[in-house]
Structure formats: structure tokens, C-alpha cells
């Protein structure tokens, strides 16, 4: 066998950053991810957003927290992301 055949292919999970907009479900958060794209005709920069469900094992996140989530295997019908880190916590009053 050659060396290339015996090496395993290392894949890194895709990560995105966003804001938690809901934590009402058990062990699940909803993250709003915004990105800026250029309009194809008018060349104006516009904002596009996506809402993604992510797995939060410890129920650590609160609404308004900035988080980083990573892509993973499907955990449920709509949950294919997992919480990687909490970048900024919202101060609780």
C-alpha cells in the first residue's frame, strides 16, 4: 500500500458565529447568523440571515449571547450544529 492510501482524511467542521435568539428548548438553542453579501445587480452590500438550531448540552447559553457553533452529524430533524464556545455572555441583571 502507498502512504496516501493509509492516511486518513482529516476534515474540519465548518464553524459560524451568531447571536442566541431562543433557549426555550431543552439542550437546544436557536442562533441567528448574519452575513453581508453584495447584490449581484446593484452592487450594494446587504445583510442576509439564517436561523440554526444548535445542541447545547449544559444549557449554558442565554438570549443575546454571542456564540460559535460547529457543524456535526444530524442530532435530530432540524439540529445539525453543536455549541463550540460562548464568545460573549450578556450580563444578567
N, C-alpha and C positions, 0 to 999 in steps of 0.2 A: 504494500500500500504506500501511497505517496503521503507526504506530510500534510498536504492540503486536504486530503480525504479524512485524515484522522482529527483535524482541528474542528472544534465545534464553533458554530457561528454565534457570536455574541451579539444579541440585539438589545438595544437600549430602549426603554419605554419612552414614549412621547410625553412631554410634560407641558402644562399650560398653567398660567396664573389667573386668578379671578377673585371675585368677592362672594362670600356666602350670603345668599338671599333667603334661605329657609333651612331650619334644622328641626322641623317638627316631627320628622320620621325617625324611627329608632335606628341608630347606626348609619344614617344616610343624611347627606347634606345636598342642597342644590346650589350650584356655583354658577354665577353669571360671568362669562368670559367675553370681554370686548376686544375687538381688534380694529385697526384702522386700515382701510383699503382705498385705492384710488379708483374713482369712477372711470369706466372704460371709454366713455364718450366725452364727458365734460372735464375730466382730469381733476375733479375736486376730491379732496380727502373726506371720506365718510366713515362713520362708525357702524360696524356690524357686531351683533352679539349672539351668543349661544348659551342656552341653559343646559347644564350637565348634572347628572346625579353622580355623587361620589360616595364611596364607602368610608365611614368614619367610625372605626372600631370602638374607640373610647368615648365617643360623644363629647369631644373636646371643643368643637367649634361653636361659635355664637354668630348671630346675624351681624353682618358688617365686617367680619374678619377677612383679611387678605390671606389667601391660601394658594399653595401649589399642589396640583393633582397630577397623577401619572396614569397612563393607560394600562389596563390589565385585562385579564381574561374576563368574560362575562360572569358577573356575580348574580345578576337577576335579569329580568327582561329589559330594564332600562338602565341598569347600573354596570358600566364597564370602566369606571375610573376609581382610583383609590387615593385617599389623602396622603400626600407625601410630607408636607410640612405646613405649619402655620407661620406665615411671614410676619403678620402684624395683627395683634389682638386688639379689639375695641375695648376701651376702658369701661368697665362696668361701674354704674353709679349706685 
